[in-house]
């Protein structure tokens, strides 16, 4: 049996710094570099994942300087690199000035942060790529390109309609495109009439959108959906599913789904840290590979410690609601705020609440 081929693209640079608010695109680029650098069989020994502020700098340096085993490359991913302090960044600079040609170091962050001072050092041997939030025509172009990747042509009118109905979150748009793709069957060109029925109720928020908003740390979106859920006495699971059964008390259900999502984030992140590949994680946890990829992308924003604390915080909130320890809606809103805003030390921020809650 022959070796599994790598993705053939442009040559790998020894260093990448990927930053910006479009984490969806950043995670896709990491996956592209991974496919280019390592075959699935090579990843167990040559793929290493770190989070800024958690792993000791010396451990990172030792890893990037180690020769790969049975592979041309070693891939090291350092997420939240913008959260390193000045001393940690300076300790990495000598390596960046003379990086190993057999290691591909991929650093990511929301911003350049302390790396702005050393951007030219990174660019001397590598690449610094920004992923700003897509808007307007750029967003429409992305939607059309993504449908081409799925094997169909989406008209500009249909693309604009989807953007208007779904919004500017790429994960939401990708889900809507997948739904359209499956609905049109063998049809090669997708027109406005094909997406109008699909998108007619796409603005109806679902329980999955609430948990994903928390996973994406999109506080404003999460609070908006939560407010809508409480007002409507519940949320459907799918956009095509009407909310026929209202709940007298939707809070326990919403809380349970938040805790479950945090639990899934923790399980996937922990298994990835043990060098398990996406297919193996999906099989072990009885998930679809695309769901694992999504959880991995979201999990990059959290430390293991903050995920564990988040699960515990959900339990504490559940107890507080059951024993009447404060305003129920306020308790749930506070939980959403805490879950969306973990701090760089791996703990959840504690928002002040009256009556001594939590």
Secondary structure, 3 states (H helix, E strand, C coil): CCCCCCCCCCCCCCEEEEECCCHHHHHHHHHHHHHHHCCHHHHHHHEEEEECCCCCHHHHHHHHCCCCCCCCCEEEEEECHHHCCHHHHHHHHHHHHCCCCCEEEEEEECCCHHHHHHHHHHHHHCEEEECCCCCHHHHHHHHHHHHHHCCCEECHHHHHHHHHHHCCCHHHHHHHHHHHHHHCCCCCEECHHHHHHHHCCCCCCEHHHHHHHHHCCCHHHHHHHHHHHHHHCCCECCCCCCCCCCCCCCHHHHHHHHHHHHHHHHHHHHHHHCCCCHHHHHHHHCCCHHHHHHHHHHHCCCCHHHHHHHHHHHHHHHHHHHCCCCCHHHHHHHHHHHHHCECCCCCECCCCCHHHCC
